[in-house]
Amino acid sequence: MITPEPINARFVGGPLHGETHLLAHRLPFVQVPAPGEEFFARLHVERPEGVEDAYLYAVEGAQDEETLVYRHVAEA
């Protein structure tokens, strides 16, 4: 079971470029919704299958102790 461990996430590239959001978990992949989908973000331990790069961010590293940086997979 994954326990909540809130962290700020700063997004680089893609549809969330320049935004910072508080996420409930520190997981390596963040999926943003495709057209017609109604969630804010899904967090994944492993890269999800069948999700286009345009809708994925992967953790790049830490900006500081309180903020992770996620880079848009399609632009990496």
Backbone as CSV, one residue per row, in Angstrom:
resi,resn,N_x,N_y,N_z,CA_x,CA_y,CA_z,C_x,C_y,C_z
1,MET,0.840,-1.188,0.000,0.000,0.000,0.000,0.884,1.250,0.000
2,ILE,0.517,2.213,-0.834,1.261,3.471,-0.906,0.628,4.453,0.071
3,THR,1.438,4.996,0.956,0.917,5.966,1.915,1.125,7.374,1.379
4,PRO,0.183,8.269,1.633,0.323,9.646,1.148,1.592,10.307,1.685
5,GLU,2.278,10.990,0.805,3.470,11.743,1.167,3.450,13.009,0.304
6,PRO,2.675,14.011,0.703,2.475,15.188,-0.149,3.780,15.872,-0.546
7,ILE,3.796,16.361,-1.786,4.967,17.049,-2.325,4.483,18.042,-3.383
8,ASN,5.172,19.166,-3.480,4.902,20.086,-4.577,5.497,19.513,-5.852
9,ALA,4.811,19.683,-6.956,5.292,19.225,-8.249,5.343,20.414,-9.199
10,ARG,6.534,20.695,-9.734,6.679,21.770,-10.726,6.803,21.119,-12.089
11,PHE,5.973,21.561,-13.026,5.897,20.934,-14.342,6.648,21.753,-15.389
12,VAL,7.412,21.037,-16.225,8.203,21.660,-17.278,7.735,21.093,-18.615
13,GLY,7.300,21.972,-19.505,6.821,21.557,-20.823,5.384,21.074,-20.785
14,GLY,4.840,20.841,-21.964,3.494,20.281,-22.066,2.396,21.186,-21.547
15,PRO,1.213,20.611,-21.341,0.029,21.410,-20.985,0.093,22.061,-19.605
16,LEU,0.952,21.586,-18.708,1.039,22.171,-17.360,2.298,23.015,-17.178
17,HIS,2.946,23.380,-18.261,4.226,24.090,-18.168,4.166,25.305,-17.245
18,GLY,5.108,25.352,-16.322,5.218,26.483,-15.414,4.319,26.415,-14.194
19,GLU,3.455,25.413,-14.125,2.540,25.295,-12.986,3.182,24.473,-11.872
20,THR,2.792,24.773,-10.639,3.186,23.977,-9.479,1.929,23.539,-8.763
21,HIS,1.828,22.246,-8.469,0.652,21.693,-7.799,1.083,20.802,-6.644
22,LEU,0.270,20.754,-5.614,0.519,19.845,-4.498,-0.047,18.479,-4.862
23,LEU,0.817,17.461,-4.902,0.386,16.098,-5.194,0.382,15.285,-3.905
24,ALA,-0.488,14.305,-3.844,-0.620,13.493,-2.631,0.509,12.486,-2.484
25,HIS,1.140,12.106,-3.603,2.170,11.062,-3.562,3.373,11.479,-4.388
26,ARG,4.523,10.938,-4.035,5.771,11.209,-4.752,6.049,10.045,-5.704
27,LEU,5.303,9.974,-6.786,5.461,8.869,-7.727,6.125,9.367,-9.010
28,PRO,6.797,8.465,-9.744,7.607,8.891,-10.879,6.860,9.429,-12.094
29,PHE,5.628,9.001,-12.300,4.911,9.433,-13.505,3.604,10.121,-13.142
30,VAL,3.305,11.193,-13.873,2.038,11.908,-13.734,1.371,11.913,-15.105
31,GLN,0.120,11.480,-15.134,-0.662,11.459,-16.371,-1.704,12.560,-16.299
32,VAL,-1.751,13.412,-17.325,-2.782,14.440,-17.406,-3.872,13.955,-18.350
33,PRO,-5.075,14.499,-18.225,-6.182,13.968,-19.022,-6.089,14.281,-20.506
34,ALA,-6.503,13.326,-21.309,-6.677,13.532,-22.740,-8.048,14.181,-22.948
35,PRO,-8.309,14.697,-24.139,-9.636,15.281,-24.390,-10.751,14.287,-24.051
36,GLY,-11.751,14.769,-23.349,-12.878,13.927,-22.974,-12.715,13.231,-21.644
37,GLU,-11.521,13.290,-21.041,-11.307,12.696,-19.725,-11.476,13.770,-18.662
38,GLU,-11.916,13.376,-17.457,-12.328,14.364,-16.470,-11.579,14.296,-15.142
39,PHE,-10.336,13.838,-15.136,-9.563,13.828,-13.899,-8.485,14.912,-13.989
40,PHE,-7.938,15.344,-12.855,-6.844,16.330,-12.921,-5.536,15.632,-13.280
41,ALA,-5.196,14.591,-12.554,-3.944,13.874,-12.805,-4.024,12.488,-12.191
42,ARG,-3.349,11.544,-12.837,-3.177,10.206,-12.266,-1.691,10.006,-12.035
43,LEU,-1.357,9.463,-10.887,0.041,9.209,-10.564,0.322,7.721,-10.697
44,HIS,1.480,7.390,-11.279,1.829,5.996,-11.542,3.218,5.671,-11.010
45,VAL,3.372,4.470,-10.477,4.680,3.992,-10.037,5.533,3.642,-11.255
46,GLU,4.920,3.013,-12.249,5.613,2.649,-13.482,4.936,3.355,-14.648
47,ARG,5.669,3.496,-15.741,5.097,4.152,-16.912,3.862,3.382,-17.381
48,PRO,2.718,4.052,-17.483,1.494,3.350,-17.873,1.510,2.963,-19.353
49,GLU,0.983,1.797,-19.640,0.903,1.337,-21.024,-0.276,1.992,-21.718
50,GLY,-0.106,2.265,-22.990,-1.201,2.797,-23.786,-1.477,4.272,-23.588
51,VAL,-0.605,4.984,-22.897,-0.780,6.424,-22.694,0.231,7.155,-23.569
52,GLU,-0.251,8.051,-24.410,0.630,8.794,-25.305,1.572,9.702,-24.515
53,ASP,2.770,9.920,-25.062,3.754,10.787,-24.426,3.213,12.190,-24.170
54,ALA,2.287,12.651,-25.004,1.728,14.001,-24.866,0.987,14.191,-23.550
55,TYR,0.607,13.073,-22.895,-0.165,13.158,-21.657,0.623,12.687,-20.439
56,LEU,1.948,12.557,-20.599,2.755,12.034,-19.502,3.875,12.986,-19.103
57,TYR,4.114,13.031,-17.805,5.291,13.692,-17.242,6.066,12.641,-16.448
58,ALA,7.386,12.759,-16.453,8.224,11.853,-15.666,9.071,12.687,-14.717
59,VAL,9.270,12.184,-13.512,10.046,12.938,-12.528,11.474,13.093,-13.037
60,GLU,11.967,14.326,-12.944,13.311,14.638,-13.418,14.276,14.763,-12.248
61,GLY,13.776,15.177,-11.122,14.634,15.364,-9.959,13.981,16.333,-8.997
62,ALA,14.760,16.789,-8.043,14.232,17.689,-7.025,14.767,19.097,-7.255
63,GLN,13.877,20.057,-7.137,14.294,21.459,-7.179,14.813,21.845,-5.800
64,ASP,14.161,21.303,-4.787,14.557,21.492,-3.393,13.909,20.359,-2.597
65,GLU,14.001,20.395,-1.278,13.456,19.301,-0.457,11.938,19.197,-0.527
66,GLU,11.276,20.268,-0.922,9.805,20.291,-0.913,9.185,20.249,-2.300
67,THR,10.004,20.248,-3.355,9.463,20.340,-4.706,10.161,19.372,-5.655
68,LEU,9.374,18.521,-6.310,9.884,17.663,-7.377,9.636,18.345,-8.717
69,VAL,10.494,18.068,-9.679,10.346,18.612,-11.024,9.941,17.472,-11.958
70,TYR,8.859,17.676,-12.672,8.379,16.698,-13.651,8.522,17.296,-15.048
71,ARG,9.174,16.538,-15.951,9.356,17.007,-17.328,8.401,16.260,-18.259
72,HIS,7.865,17.011,-19.217,6.946,16.450,-20.197,7.683,15.407,-21.039
73,VAL,7.167,14.198,-21.092,7.846,13.086,-21.758,8.010,13.354,-23.251
74,ALA,7.013,13.939,-23.900,7.081,14.174,-25.349,8.165,15.181,-25.718
75,GLU,8.558,16.023,-24.769,9.549,17.061,-25.062,10.925,16.736,-24.508
76,ALA,11.040,15.620,-23.803,12.327,15.280,-23.177,13.348,14.822,-24.190
